[in-house]
Amino acid sequence: MSEQITIDRRFLGPPKTANGGYVCGLVAGLIGGMAEVTLRLPPPIDTPLDVRRHDDGRVALLDGESVVAEGLPTTVEIEIPEPVSFSDAEEAAKSFPWFERNPYKTCFVCGPDRNEGDGLRIFAGPVAERDIVAAPWTPDASLSDGNGAVRPEFVWSALDCPGAFAFIESADDLVLLGRLAARLIEPVQVSQRYVVIGWQLGSEGKKLYSGTALYSHAGTLHAFAKATWFKIETPTRSKTA
């Protein structure tokens, strides 16, 4: 029998498609260890996706003959900023730019329309006097692996959207995730307090590069990631929409 994965609609990102960080985490779980995952197409929800494994360690998710996502083992090394205190992250989250007008209001990670215990509700906003964004996060028990630790695909999810908000300054800025590479260092425990930070790593045309990191409230580094984003042109969006 062929190996398949079906993404539940709980894990939405943009409307009608799955959250990119979550999908990248699923693919990374199939690989094991550090991985880099590239999204080739918007990942569909409630659709059986075939898993294709290659001899060199690469793993792909396919919708029919179309490659949705492809991952490979890799190493991930980036310079990581100092942690942000939980109270400073709470303050930063008050300036999350998409509270009022969010094009992805039901996003599993950053959607303000998701209830506590359903979405992650990670609302990254600018940190005063630092070139980073931050948000507090207390993982819900529903994210547990059964032993009190957050399942890896949810850690990957948490490392997704804050990287976008390192670039997003208003409700009119849109980006989409293209690639995510992550390294998970220490287990993340449910019901404990954490801080997720995001920062810019550079840009090249419509490509944007960001880093994200997950710290405990005490400042211990638990995971980090490097992402490639793509600017989305939205000529029809207006500031009065």
Buried (B, 14 or more C-beta within 10 A) or exposed (E): EEEEBEBEEBBBBBEEBBBBBBBBBBBBBBBEEBBBBBBBEBBBBEBEBBBBEEEEBBBBBBBEEEBBBBBBBBEBEBEBBEBBBBEBBBBBBEBBBBBEEBBBBBBBBBBBEBEEEBBBBBBBBBBEEBEBBBBBBBBBEEBBEEEEBBBBBBBBBBBBBBBBBBBBEEBBBBBBBBBBBBBBEEBBBBEBBBBBBBBBBEEEEEBBBBBBBBBBBEEEBBBBBBBBBBBEEEEEBEEEE
